[in-house]
Amino acid sequence: MEWLLVPLASAFAGFVDAIVGGGGLVLLPTLFAVFPHAPPATLVGTNKSGAVWGTSFSAWKYARRVQLRWASIGPGIAAAFVGALVGAWLVTVASAGLLRKLLPFVLLAVLLYTLARKDMGQRHQPLASRGKEIGLTCAAAAALGVYDGFFGPGTGSFLVLAFVRLLGYDFLHASAHAKLINISTNLASLLLLGMMGHVWWHWMLPLAAANIVGSVLGTHMALKYGSGFVRWVFIAVVGVLIVRTAWDAFGG
């Protein structure tokens, strides 16, 4: 049964993640439900082994249709990789308990802010200063890289918000650039967890194939319907993330 349920979850995760991030909200809880006695680090690593492929295909599809700002995103990718390695190391020596309890409230603030600013992310107006854009990209990428390596839920959505709010991107361009940062954080986490033996490699191929199928479909929808569609998916995903993270923190 798990050979059907888990790949289906991976496909849906790829679909959601391609549009606005947050695919881990779908696949990771499924892995925890199907394999309740497995070490959490192993399930996180196995999730990354499939997610990195779907994110990569999604980024490739975006790159063919959306103009990417490589001068700023390149350093951001490197900063995210280092940040994710630091975060993955931190999770071995520190507890994520406080962060788990704070996260629903942070996400609620994000949701309310996005709803209040109806024009946010509708126009693509990157910062005029390239130096400032590079600095902000690296700072956001490094911080969210640490977060993704240490904890993870909603990283893609936080990246989208960072590009929209800090850098002036519309939701479509923000989602495209967020994918490249997310590839970097996924690879860093997968590298570290794989070296520590926390990846079920026999699951990688079915998870990757399903994740790619969902990712291709999600990218097609985002490119077809544009920033308005991505904004509403972002709102929906953040709303579900609030419920999910609140349940994990206070309901379980």
Backbone as CSV, one residue per row, in Angstrom:
resi,resn,N_x,N_y,N_z,CA_x,CA_y,CA_z,C_x,C_y,C_z
1,MET,0.828,-1.210,0.000,0.000,0.000,0.000,0.867,1.266,0.000
2,GLU,1.998,1.187,0.766,2.836,2.382,0.848,3.461,2.753,-0.496
3,TRP,3.633,1.748,-1.385,4.235,2.028,-2.689,3.282,2.783,-3.607
4,LEU,2.016,2.876,-3.239,1.051,3.699,-3.974,0.843,5.040,-3.275
5,LEU,0.641,4.989,-1.957,0.304,6.195,-1.199,1.447,7.215,-1.192
6,VAL,2.655,6.759,-0.937,3.782,7.688,-0.814,4.115,8.367,-2.144
7,PRO,4.188,7.639,-3.281,4.410,8.346,-4.551,3.283,9.319,-4.915
8,LEU,2.031,8.991,-4.585,0.931,9.927,-4.839,1.121,11.212,-4.027
9,ALA,1.532,11.057,-2.768,1.804,12.228,-1.937,2.961,13.034,-2.510
10,SER,3.954,12.336,-3.044,5.101,13.020,-3.641,4.688,13.818,-4.873
11,ALA,3.783,13.269,-5.674,3.305,13.977,-6.862,2.550,15.247,-6.471
12,PHE,1.673,15.141,-5.478,0.928,16.322,-5.035,1.858,17.351,-4.403
13,ALA,2.860,16.867,-3.666,3.845,17.770,-3.076,4.594,18.528,-4.166
14,GLY,4.960,17.837,-5.241,5.641,18.493,-6.350,4.774,19.547,-7.007
15,PHE,3.476,19.266,-7.131,2.527,20.217,-7.726,2.450,21.495,-6.892
16,VAL,2.251,21.337,-5.585,2.137,22.494,-4.695,3.454,23.265,-4.650
17,ASP,4.555,22.539,-4.514,5.856,23.166,-4.362,6.251,23.962,-5.604
18,ALA,5.873,23.468,-6.783,6.223,24.151,-8.028,5.548,25.506,-8.130
19,ILE,4.382,25.641,-7.566,3.638,26.894,-7.678,4.122,27.908,-6.655
20,VAL,4.262,27.484,-5.411,4.547,28.479,-4.371,5.360,27.940,-3.203
21,GLY,5.878,26.726,-3.292,6.610,26.149,-2.171,5.669,25.473,-1.185
22,GLY,6.249,24.792,-0.197,5.433,24.140,0.826,5.125,22.687,0.534
23,GLY,5.870,22.075,-0.425,5.619,20.670,-0.734,5.887,19.733,0.432
24,GLY,6.814,20.128,1.306,7.101,19.302,2.478,5.903,19.146,3.389
25,LEU,4.974,20.091,3.311,3.735,20.005,4.084,2.936,18.767,3.718
26,VAL,3.097,18.303,2.475,2.329,17.159,1.977,3.083,15.853,2.182
27,LEU,4.317,15.794,1.680,5.037,14.518,1.654,5.568,14.096,3.011
28,LEU,6.153,15.034,3.751,6.776,14.653,5.022,5.776,14.080,6.030
29,PRO,4.604,14.713,6.238,3.628,14.083,7.140,3.169,12.712,6.655
30,THR,3.111,12.523,5.328,2.733,11.211,4.798,3.768,10.166,5.174
31,LEU,5.039,10.517,5.036,6.105,9.584,5.408,6.044,9.249,6.897
32,PHE,5.782,10.253,7.721,5.684,10.003,9.156,4.488,9.106,9.489
33,ALA,3.396,9.258,8.742,2.209,8.440,8.995,2.408,7.000,8.531
34,VAL,3.048,6.826,7.379,3.234,5.491,6.812,4.334,4.723,7.533
35,PHE,5.367,5.447,7.994,6.499,4.799,8.674,6.655,5.390,10.081
36,PRO,5.706,5.116,10.983,5.701,5.776,12.294,6.894,5.427,13.178
37,HIS,7.573,4.312,12.901,8.665,3.886,13.776,10.038,4.217,13.199
38,ALA,10.075,4.861,12.055,11.344,5.216,11.432,11.957,6.435,12.119
39,PRO,13.278,6.546,12.152,13.926,7.738,12.722,13.510,8.993,11.947
40,PRO,13.138,10.075,12.625,12.714,11.300,11.931,13.742,11.809,10.921
41,ALA,15.026,11.740,11.281,16.062,12.226,10.369,16.059,11.438,9.059
42,THR,15.761,10.152,9.140,15.712,9.314,7.938,14.548,9.720,7.040
43,LEU,13.411,10.023,7.639,12.257,10.449,6.852,12.491,11.820,6.225
44,VAL,13.149,12.716,6.960,13.495,14.028,6.403,14.444,13.864,5.221
45,GLY,15.463,13.023,5.380,16.413,12.792,4.300,15.778,12.142,3.092
46,THR,14.881,11.191,3.318,14.183,10.521,2.215,13.271,11.501,1.490
47,ASN,12.620,12.376,2.232,11.801,13.426,1.623,12.648,14.304,0.700
48,LYS,13.827,14.692,1.154,14.711,15.529,0.350,15.161,14.812,-0.917
49,SER,15.343,13.497,-0.836,15.844,12.751,-1.988,14.871,12.776,-3.161
50,GLY,13.582,12.941,-2.875,12.602,13.067,-3.951,12.330,14.513,-4.318
51,ALA,12.258,15.373,-3.297,11.875,16.774,-3.515,12.883,17.532,-4.361
52,VAL,14.160,17.209,-4.218,15.186,17.966,-4.948,15.040,17.813,-6.455
53,TRP,14.532,16.668,-6.907,14.376,16.452,-8.350,13.205,17.251,-8.914
54,GLY,12.076,17.233,-8.205,10.927,18.004,-8.661,11.218,19.493,-8.675
55,THR,11.907,19.973,-7.626,12.264,21.390,-7.563,13.196,21.765,-8.706
56,SER,14.118,20.858,-9.047,15.066,21.119,-10.138,14.355,21.217,-11.480
57,PHE,13.429,20.308,-11.746,12.686,20.353,-13.006,11.815,21.602,-13.069
58,SER,11.215,21.969,-11.936,10.394,23.163,-11.894,11.240,24.402,-12.191
59,ALA,12.422,24.483,-11.578,13.315,25.617,-11.817,13.715,25.701,-13.289
60,TRP,13.970,24.556,-13.900,14.335,24.517,-15.322,13.194,25.039,-16.194
61,LYS,11.966,24.637,-15.873,10.813,25.100,-16.646,10.615,26.613,-16.476
62,TYR,10.758,27.101,-15.248,10.640,28.533,-15.012,11.714,29.301,-15.782
63,ALA,12.947,28.782,-15.766,14.069,29.482,-16.394,13.866,29.666,-17.895
64,ARG,13.065,28.790,-18.511,12.805,28.910,-19.944,11.774,29.981,-20.255
65,ARG,10.996,30.393,-19.259,9.902,31.339,-19.497,10.023,32.647,-18.714
66,VAL,10.783,32.635,-17.633,10.902,33.803,-16.760,12.358,34.268,-16.750
67,GLN,12.576,35.561,-16.904,13.931,36.099,-16.883,14.468,36.087,-15.456
68,LEU,15.560,35.367,-15.256,16.148,35.223,-13.933,17.294,36.221,-13.747
69,ARG,17.434,36.727,-12.549,18.467,37.715,-12.240,19.669,36.984,-11.621
70,TRP,20.508,36.431,-12.492,21.596,35.560,-12.067,22.635,36.287,-11.231
71,ALA,22.831,37.571,-11.459,23.856,38.311,-10.720,23.585,38.307,-9.218
72,SER,22.307,38.297,-8.846,21.962,38.273,-7.420,21.614,36.870,-6.931
73,ILE,21.019,36.063,-7.786,20.593,34.740,-7.332,21.779,33.786,-7.181
74,GLY,22.849,34.002,-7.970,24.028,33.142,-7.868,24.642,33.166,-6.478
75,PRO,25.011,34.349,-5.957,25.522,34.403,-4.581,24.500,33.906,-3.558
76,GLY,23.214,34.128,-3.827,22.179,33.658,-2.922,22.142,32.141,-2.821
77,ILE,22.352,31.469,-3.955,22.384,30.006,-3.968,23.517,29.496,-3.079
78,ALA,24.687,30.117,-3.198,25.830,29.709,-2.380,25.559,29.960,-0.894
79,ALA,24.980,31.120,-0.587,24.672,31.442,0.814,23.660,30.463,1.391
80,ALA,22.668,30.073,0.589,21.647,29.128,1.047,22.250,27.753,1.338
81,PHE,23.190,27.332,0.502,23.828,26.019,0.678,24.577,25.967,2.011
82,VAL,25.368,27.016,2.270,26.112,27.070,3.534,25.149,27.138,4.718
83,GLY,24.101,27.962,4.581,23.125,28.081,5.655,22.442,26.766,5.980
84,ALA,22.078,26.002,4.942,21.395,24.723,5.159,22.316,23.709,5.832
85,LEU,23.597,23.729,5.495,24.550,22.844,6.173,24.638,23.189,7.654
86,VAL,24.678,24.485,7.954,24.718,24.919,9.354,23.444,24.496,10.081
87,GLY,22.296,24.679,9.424,21.030,24.299,10.038,20.937,22.807,10.294
88,ALA,21.386,22.003,9.324,21.355,20.553,9.495,22.264,20.112,10.638
89,TRP,23.380,20.819,10.806,24.258,20.502,11.943,23.602,20.918,13.255
90,LEU,22.967,22.089,13.267,22.337,22.586,14.489,21.263,21.639,15.012
91,VAL,20.534,20.996,14.074,19.444,20.127,14.509,19.971,18.911,15.264
92,THR,21.264,18.614,15.105,21.852,17.486,15.840,22.254,17.861,17.261
93,VAL,22.298,19.178,17.556,22.767,19.599,18.880,21.771,20.473,19.626
94,ALA,20.664,20.875,18.979,19.709,21.776,19.634,18.285,21.314,19.371
95,SER,17.377,21.705,20.252,15.971,21.343,20.118,15.220,22.400,19.308
96,ALA,14.283,21.935,18.480,13.454,22.851,17.686,12.118,23.128,18.363
97,GLY,12.013,22.807,19.662,10.733,22.928,20.356,10.166,24.334,20.367
98,LEU,11.009,25.339,20.704,10.528,26.719,20.757,10.118,27.201,19.368
99,LEU,10.932,26.897,18.365,10.621,27.301,16.993,9.314,26.671,16.531
100,ARG,9.081,25.429,16.912,7.851,24.737,16.540,6.619,25.476,17.075
101,LYS,6.730,26.026,18.290,5.593,26.732,18.897,5.429,28.149,18.340
102,LEU,6.519,28.782,17.927,6.436,30.135,17.383,5.952,30.156,15.935
103,LEU,6.240,29.095,15.188,5.999,29.095,13.749,4.555,29.399,13.352
104,PRO,3.524,28.818,13.991,2.150,29.138,13.575,1.835,30.625,13.665
105,PHE,2.377,31.304,14.677,2.107,32.732,14.842,2.844,33.560,13.784
106,VAL,4.066,33.138,13.430,4.793,33.813,12.359,4.041,33.668,11.041
107,LEU,3.556,32.477,10.769,2.811,32.226,9.530,1.494,33.009,9.510
108,LEU,0.844,33.126,10.664,-0.398,33.907,10.733,-0.128,35.370,10.396
109,ALA,0.974,35.900,10.901,1.343,37.282,10.580,1.599,37.434,9.078
110,VAL,2.265,36.446,8.478,2.520,36.461,7.032,1.205,36.468,6.257
111,LEU,0.272,35.626,6.668,-1.019,35.534,5.984,-1.790,36.845,6.078
112,LEU,-1.879,37.408,7.274,-2.624,38.647,7.464,-1.995,39.794,6.671
113,TYR,-0.672,39.833,6.648,0.020,40.881,5.901,-0.262,40.749,4.405
114,THR,-0.216,39.534,3.891,-0.462,39.301,2.466,-1.890,39.664,2.087
115,LEU,-2.848,39.321,2.942,-4.253,39.655,2.673,-4.481,41.160,2.726
116,ALA,-3.796,41.835,3.643,-3.982,43.280,3.791,-3.384,44.049,2.619
117,ARG,-2.259,43.541,2.084,-1.595,44.216,0.976,-1.995,43.543,-0.330
118,LYS,-3.171,43.900,-0.819,-3.718,43.231,-2.004,-2.887,43.473,-3.259
119,ASP,-2.123,44.569,-3.276,-1.312,44.868,-4.455,0.076,44.250,-4.385
120,MET,0.435,43.670,-3.237,1.775,43.124,-3.062,2.004,41.938,-4.001
121,GLY,3.103,41.989,-4.715,3.457,40.884,-5.594,2.722,40.858,-6.912
122,GLN,1.990,41.907,-7.232,1.270,41.944,-8.505,2.113,42.570,-9.615
123,ARG,3.054,43.455,-9.207,3.925,44.099,-10.190,5.363,43.689,-9.941
124,HIS,6.113,43.524,-11.034,7.514,43.116,-10.924,8.388,44.362,-11.028
125,GLN,8.907,44.819,-9.885,9.735,46.015,-9.831,10.956,45.750,-8.947
126,PRO,11.942,45.011,-9.483,13.147,44.709,-8.696,13.868,45.976,-8.260
127,LEU,14.640,45.865,-7.189,15.370,47.007,-6.663,16.323,47.572,-7.715
128,ALA,16.434,48.896,-7.732,17.308,49.547,-8.714,18.777,49.288,-8.398
129,SER,19.103,49.209,-7.115,20.490,49.008,-6.698,20.848,47.527,-6.728
130,ARG,21.745,47.129,-7.641,22.134,45.721,-7.745,22.869,45.248,-6.493
131,GLY,23.717,46.136,-5.916,24.442,45.752,-4.710,23.508,45.442,-3.555
132,LYS,22.486,46.288,-3.382,21.515,46.055,-2.309,20.727,44.775,-2.565
133,GLU,20.384,44.530,-3.818,19.638,43.317,-4.152,20.458,42.066,-3.831
134,ILE,21.748,42.091,-4.172,22.615,40.946,-3.878,22.723,40.734,-2.373
135,GLY,22.909,41.824,-1.631,23.032,41.710,-0.183,21.787,41.144,0.469
136,LEU,20.614,41.656,0.072,19.365,41.165,0.649,19.090,39.721,0.240
137,THR,19.410,39.379,-1.014,19.213,37.998,-1.472,20.058,37.043,-0.659
138,CYS,21.329,37.383,-0.456,22.223,36.505,0.310,21.784,36.385,1.765
139,ALA,21.365,37.497,2.361,20.931,37.469,3.758,19.690,36.596,3.935
140,ALA,18.696,36.792,3.054,17.464,35.998,3.146,17.736,34.539,2.855
141,ALA,18.574,34.272,1.845,18.874,32.884,1.462,19.622,32.159,2.572
142,ALA,20.596,32.829,3.185,21.361,32.203,4.267,20.476,31.910,5.471
143,ALA,19.647,32.901,5.858,18.775,32.717,7.025,17.772,31.595,6.800
144,LEU,17.147,31.581,5.624,16.159,30.540,5.341,16.823,29.207,5.045
145,GLY,18.083,29.243,4.610,18.839,27.999,4.468,19.056,27.330,5.817
146,VAL,19.440,28.139,6.819,19.587,27.615,8.178,18.257,27.041,8.669
147,TYR,17.182,27.798,8.424,15.857,27.339,8.841,15.485,26.018,8.179
148,ASP,15.747,25.904,6.865,15.376,24.684,6.145,16.175,23.488,6.648
149,GLY,17.462,23.686,6.907,18.270,22.591,7.430,17.895,22.204,8.844
150,PHE,17.456,23.187,9.636,17.169,22.944,11.048,15.748,22.458,11.292
151,PHE,14.792,23.000,10.522,13.384,22.698,10.798,12.624,22.430,9.510
152,GLY,12.403,23.475,8.682,11.955,23.232,7.318,10.573,23.603,6.842
153,PRO,9.474,23.387,7.620,8.140,23.598,7.050,7.932,25.009,6.501
154,GLY,7.478,25.105,5.265,7.153,26.392,4.675,8.326,27.173,4.128
155,THR,9.507,26.545,3.998,10.682,27.270,3.511,10.428,27.923,2.158
156,GLY,9.839,27.181,1.228,9.575,27.730,-0.098,8.661,28.935,-0.044
157,SER,7.655,28.887,0.820,6.719,30.007,0.957,7.397,31.225,1.571
158,PHE,8.274,31.005,2.561,9.021,32.109,3.142,9.960,32.736,2.114
159,LEU,10.563,31.912,1.258,11.437,32.430,0.211,10.656,33.306,-0.770
160,VAL,9.466,32.837,-1.156,8.624,33.628,-2.060,8.308,34.982,-1.434
161,LEU,7.915,34.968,-0.158,7.593,36.225,0.522,8.805,37.143,0.580
162,ALA,9.988,36.593,0.817,11.206,37.405,0.888,11.469,38.106,-0.441
163,PHE,11.325,37.383,-1.550,11.552,37.993,-2.861,10.497,39.053,-3.176
164,VAL,9.276,38.816,-2.753,8.208,39.794,-3.005,8.377,41.034,-2.130
165,ARG,8.536,40.819,-0.840,8.536,41.940,0.113,9.854,42.709,0.116
166,LEU,10.969,42.008,0.089,12.257,42.673,0.215,12.831,43.154,-1.113
167,LEU,12.534,42.409,-2.193,13.208,42.682,-3.461,12.300,43.236,-4.543
168,GLY,10.991,43.328,-4.273,10.089,43.945,-5.231,9.655,43.071,-6.385
169,TYR,9.810,41.751,-6.265,9.410,40.842,-7.336,7.895,40.627,-7.298
170,ASP,7.314,40.254,-8.439,5.939,39.768,-8.401,5.960,38.301,-7.977
171,PHE,4.773,37.743,-7.715,4.722,36.382,-7.178,5.289,35.353,-8.153
172,LEU,5.089,35.548,-9.445,5.584,34.590,-10.426,7.104,34.575,-10.447
173,HIS,7.741,35.752,-10.553,9.204,35.819,-10.560,9.769,35.370,-9.206
174,ALA,9.077,35.710,-8.128,9.534,35.294,-6.803,9.551,33.779,-6.681
175,SER,8.508,33.128,-7.187,8.439,31.669,-7.121,9.553,31.034,-7.953
176,ALA,9.832,31.602,-9.123,10.897,31.069,-9.978,12.252,31.162,-9.289
177,HIS,12.563,32.309,-8.692,13.849,32.473,-8.028,13.932,31.656,-6.730
178,ALA,12.805,31.528,-6.034,12.794,30.734,-4.808,13.156,29.279,-5.084
179,LYS,12.768,28.763,-6.252,13.075,27.378,-6.599,14.582,27.136,-6.607
180,LEU,15.343,28.095,-7.144,16.792,27.924,-7.226,17.423,27.900,-5.839
181,ILE,16.928,28.746,-4.947,17.427,28.728,-3.568,17.057,27.407,-2.900
182,ASN,15.842,26.942,-3.142,15.357,25.710,-2.520,16.125,24.482,-3.004
183,ILE,16.541,24.480,-4.275,17.393,23.388,-4.764,18.658,23.314,-3.917
184,SER,19.253,24.478,-3.669,20.502,24.542,-2.912,20.330,24.021,-1.491
185,THR,19.244,24.439,-0.813,19.034,23.987,0.565,18.715,22.490,0.610
186,ASN,17.949,22.009,-0.366,17.633,20.576,-0.419,18.888,19.748,-0.641
187,LEU,19.749,20.199,-1.549,20.981,19.457,-1.839,21.892,19.415,-0.618
188,ALA,22.014,20.544,0.073,22.874,20.585,1.255,22.365,19.629,2.329
189,SER,21.053,19.673,2.584,20.473,18.780,3.595,20.622,17.319,3.180
190,LEU,20.370,17.031,1.891,20.482,15.657,1.398,21.920,15.160,1.516
191,LEU,22.873,16.022,1.201,24.284,15.641,1.300,24.654,15.276,2.724
192,LEU,24.293,16.128,3.671,24.670,15.876,5.060,23.957,14.652,5.620
193,LEU,22.646,14.566,5.388,21.876,13.437,5.931,22.258,12.132,5.238
194,GLY,22.566,12.203,3.938,23.012,11.002,3.229,24.325,10.491,3.772
195,MET,25.258,11.385,4.060,26.555,10.991,4.613,26.407,10.365,5.995
196,MET,25.339,10.752,6.698,25.100,10.209,8.036,24.216,8.966,8.007
197,GLY,23.861,8.510,6.788,23.067,7.290,6.652,21.586,7.473,6.879
198,HIS,21.080,8.707,6.724,19.674,8.992,7.003,18.843,9.164,5.728
199,VAL,19.110,8.362,4.706,18.308,8.404,3.478,18.006,6.967,3.046
200,TRP,16.741,6.673,2.762,16.367,5.395,2.168,16.478,5.543,0.643
201,TRP,17.621,5.158,0.105,17.893,5.395,-1.312,16.969,4.599,-2.226
202,HIS,16.434,3.467,-1.754,15.540,2.669,-2.600,14.208,3.378,-2.854
203,TRP,13.919,4.427,-2.064,12.699,5.202,-2.283,12.929,6.389,-3.221
204,MET,14.181,6.710,-3.505,14.461,7.939,-4.239,13.835,7.948,-5.637
205,LEU,13.972,6.857,-6.381,13.477,6.836,-7.766,11.963,7.022,-7.846
206,PRO,11.135,6.253,-7.115,9.682,6.480,-7.202,9.257,7.854,-6.688
207,LEU,9.894,8.332,-5.616,9.556,9.657,-5.096,9.944,10.738,-6.101
208,ALA,11.126,10.608,-6.690,11.600,11.606,-7.649,10.709,11.648,-8.887
209,ALA,10.377,10.466,-9.432,9.556,10.413,-10.647,8.184,11.051,-10.410
210,ALA,7.557,10.707,-9.284,6.244,11.272,-8.976,6.339,12.770,-8.720
211,ASN,7.378,13.191,-8.019,7.552,14.608,-7.706,7.759,15.434,-8.968
212,ILE,8.473,14.878,-9.939,8.707,15.574,-11.201,7.392,15.743,-11.968
213,VAL,6.568,14.700,-12.005,5.275,14.783,-12.700,4.423,15.901,-12.098
214,GLY,4.311,15.926,-10.765,3.542,16.975,-10.107,4.152,18.347,-10.320
215,SER,5.471,18.419,-10.317,6.168,19.686,-10.490,5.944,20.274,-11.875
216,VAL,6.001,19.430,-12.899,5.779,19.901,-14.265,4.371,20.471,-14.414
217,LEU,3.387,19.777,-13.845,2.004,20.247,-13.916,1.828,21.562,-13.153
218,GLY,2.399,21.652,-11.954,2.278,22.869,-11.154,2.944,24.056,-11.826
219,THR,4.119,23.848,-12.417,4.812,24.931,-13.113,3.994,25.419,-14.300
220,HIS,3.406,24.473,-15.036,2.561,24.839,-16.175,1.391,25.720,-15.728
221,MET,0.761,25.365,-14.608,-0.367,26.146,-14.094,0.081,27.552,-13.692
222,ALA,1.229,27.652,-13.023,1.714,28.952,-12.571,2.049,29.857,-13.753
223,LEU,2.725,29.300,-14.752,3.102,30.108,-15.919,1.875,30.496,-16.745
224,LYS,0.888,29.625,-16.773,-0.317,29.902,-17.565,-1.172,30.984,-16.931
225,TYR,-1.341,30.942,-15.619,-2.291,31.841,-14.954,-1.637,33.033,-14.260
226,GLY,-0.304,33.044,-14.121,0.396,34.236,-13.684,0.389,34.517,-12.190
227,SER,0.791,35.755,-11.853,1.031,36.136,-10.462,-0.232,36.109,-9.595
228,GLY,-1.387,36.475,-10.171,-2.617,36.456,-9.382,-2.944,35.060,-8.887
229,PHE,-2.792,34.075,-9.760,-3.024,32.677,-9.395,-2.025,32.235,-8.330
230,VAL,-0.736,32.570,-8.513,0.297,32.169,-7.557,0.029,32.797,-6.191
231,ARG,-0.439,34.062,-6.186,-0.734,34.733,-4.913,-1.806,33.985,-4.132
232,TRP,-2.869,33.563,-4.804,-3.949,32.877,-4.089,-3.547,31.478,-3.651
233,VAL,-2.705,30.814,-4.425,-2.180,29.526,-3.967,-1.280,29.736,-2.754
234,PHE,-0.476,30.812,-2.791,0.373,31.160,-1.645,-0.481,31.343,-0.384
235,ILE,-1.566,32.092,-0.503,-2.454,32.326,0.640,-3.032,31.010,1.154
236,ALA,-3.467,30.138,0.229,-4.040,28.850,0.624,-3.009,27.966,1.322
237,VAL,-1.791,27.912,0.774,-0.743,27.066,1.354,-0.347,27.574,2.736
238,VAL,-0.194,28.894,2.883,0.145,29.441,4.197,-0.967,29.153,5.206
239,GLY,-2.218,29.245,4.761,-3.337,28.927,5.644,-3.281,27.488,6.147
240,VAL,-3.012,26.568,5.241,-2.902,25.153,5.638,-1.684,24.944,6.525
241,LEU,-0.582,25.626,6.213,0.612,25.524,7.049,0.337,25.974,8.483
242,ILE,-0.475,27.026,8.636,-0.814,27.500,9.986,-1.520,26.401,10.772
243,VAL,-2.500,25.770,10.134,-3.261,24.705,10.798,-2.347,23.533,11.131
244,ARG,-1.529,23.148,10.144,-0.664,21.979,10.332,0.377,22.211,11.419
245,THR,1.057,23.356,11.374,2.112,23.612,12.356,1.534,23.853,13.744
246,ALA,0.332,24.452,13.822,-0.315,24.635,15.121,-0.689,23.284,15.730
247,TRP,-1.161,22.380,14.893,-1.504,21.037,15.386,-0.252,20.304,15.872
248,ASP,0.844,20.403,15.096,2.097,19.764,15.490,2.617,20.326,16.807
249,ALA,2.455,21.655,16.991,3.017,22.295,18.183,2.154,22.133,19.424
250,PHE,0.837,22.196,19.251,-0.047,22.253,20.418,-1.097,21.137,20.505
251,GLY,-1.346,20.471,19.359,-2.417,19.479,19.348,-1.947,18.063,19.551
252,GLY,-0.683,17.822,19.225,-0.162,16.458,19.324,0.321,16.193,20.714
